[in-house]
Amino acid sequence: MFPGGRGHLISLAIVFSQRQNLKNVSILCHYVHLQKLELPYNRIKDLSCVSHMPYLIMLDASHNELSEFFGFQPPKNLKEVNFSHNQISAMKDLSAYASLSKLILDCILLNEVSSTMNSCTMSKYSVIPASFIVRDVIGLNVIISDNSFSEIRGLEKCSSLTHLSIVLDLSSNRIQSLSGLQNLHFLGSINLESNLIREIKEATYVHDLPLLRELNLKRSPVQEQPDYRLAVIFLLHRLTHLDEQAVTAEEKVSAVNKFDPPLEVGAARDHMTHVVYQHMQPQVIFDSTLPSLDAPYPMLILTGPQACGKRELAHKLCQEFSDYFAYGACHTTRGPYFGEEDGCDYHFVLEEEFQNMIRMGCFVQTMQYGGHWYGLSREAIESAAREGLACCIHMELEGVFSLKNSYFEPRYVLLIPTSTKEYISRMKARGLYSNGQIDTAVSRINLYVKINKERPGFFDSVISSGTNLDQVKCTKVRDRLSFIEFPVKTTIKYKLFIFSKKKKKKAKYKYNNCFFSIYRFNYLPLLHLSFFSGDSLSVFPQLQSSVLLVACILAVQVIPNTFSGVEVWTLGWSVHCPASFFDVSVSISQ
């Protein structure tokens, strides 16, 4: 017996708080003014009576035997509905329920979920979402937890999910992939706690969601992946919370530096690596070592996108200006292209050998490009220095950044293609590069242009690269290399003297048209050499005990065609010798 008269109800709510085992509630169709109806824990299979309650606001029909989803005409003011723990197998269109703000579907036998506008299949599995909550117009919360979901499909067809900023709860399911969420552009929060997601790459499906700020992957296998947190933060850089923990600015910077470091960061790491390994080796005075910062060893670096002609230009410069340049062949782990010679164009080595060379401190700089290693060895520079020549090298932009961290002061010349179409045609004509390699090379043109524009002075000169511009490029390089002071090969034989602090203050000698004076300066012995041209250079040699041995001067750097501005390039060594003096012949050829 229901309270109240037929068609007349003082109370606007009917609540059955105890288990009544009700099966038929059709009598309620006469209670047209009901605003709240609670019928939990019964055996009800039909709720068609709700069609006669136009003022109904809240309906609780949980823990019943309902098999039909909203089997009644929708009351226009219905806001909250609880259908949890029923036998509903399909979710119908909700577009007629304009006022619905909360829908709970915990633990039902749902196989199909339809959107508020049209069909929206979420899964075709026997047991599905726990609760499906739609909340007010400000935002939408969708909770589908504690079920056996293993796939997300069709949510993009749900208009409410694509037009509102929502919170999606898919926790405690068996979801293995985030595929299906990539088109929900207004997702703000996703809870995937206690699922079966194993791969970090699954985060790429939600990478382009502009409003996504929170992601929860706690108690999922993916957390066991190395650098899991940094990897997810790197892929989803807009996140403010991951696994219910705030994402800090330091973590975002660390993630970028680890997985996509800026050129400066990668160059700094490369430089630090080689400095550490070099200091682990026996220390020697290199042929390229200079006595002062004012007299740097001359080097020329040609850089530009792949196949822009920098290697060919380097060879041509070393041929046409053989008195000034020697080609510095880099090491690489890639195989030789057609026409390339080992030791001439590159030193082709296996990756294992390359890594061993790194650990032995053999490199000045290394970089990776196209999946292969490239490295400039110390020996490539020293072999040119021993011949008294400037070292001419070609490399990619990453190598330039790394080399700028070293104590070398090369001159950098950028070769940049002016016609992308001709550049692509030239690469295809060679028949050496795949379409992916060509696309990568073309995309890097803008990178070089950007660096040149944003960093004035980063490159000493810029030369446009074209199809038949080899001679023009050589001429331009020659005209623009006035900033490099090239050495002039010279051979001078001189007599080696030993000077003791106990001897006279000044001694003057002449040998092969070169005048040598040794005298005191601030209590230190000073060697003074005078050439026949009247120019001179001075050296403060190393002092050991009371005996000074000026052993040799290996190099003299001068500007071509003149003997003005003579500078010391490299000093030799000092040793303790009891003899007063002896003769020695030394070849000075920088």
Protein Blocks (a to p, Z undefined) as FASTA:
>chain_A
ZZhiehiafbfcdcdfbcehiablklmmmmmmbcbdcdehiabfbfklmmmmmkbfbdcf
ehiabfbehiaccdfklmbdcfehiabfbdcdfklmmmlmbdcfehiabfbdcdfkbccd
fbfcfbdcfbdcdddfkbccdddehiabfbdehklmpmklmmcccdddfehiabfbfghj
lmmmkbfbdcfehiabfbfklmmmmmmmmklmbdcfehifklmpghklmmmmmmmmmbcb
gghiacdfklmmmmmmmmmccfklmmmmmmmmmmmmmmmpccdddfkbcfbfklccdddd
ddddehilpmmmmmmmmmmmmmlbccdddddfbdcdehiaghklpccddfklmmmmmmno
pafbdcdeehiacdddfklmmmmmmnopacdddddfklmmmmmmmmbdcdddddddfblk
lmmmmmmmnopacfklmmmmmmmmmmmmmmmmmmghkambdcdddfklmlmmmmmmmmmm
mmpccddddddddddddddfklcfbdcddeehiacddddeehiacdddddfkopacdddd
ddehjbdcdfbdfbdcddehiaehiacfbdcdddddfbfbdcddddddZZ
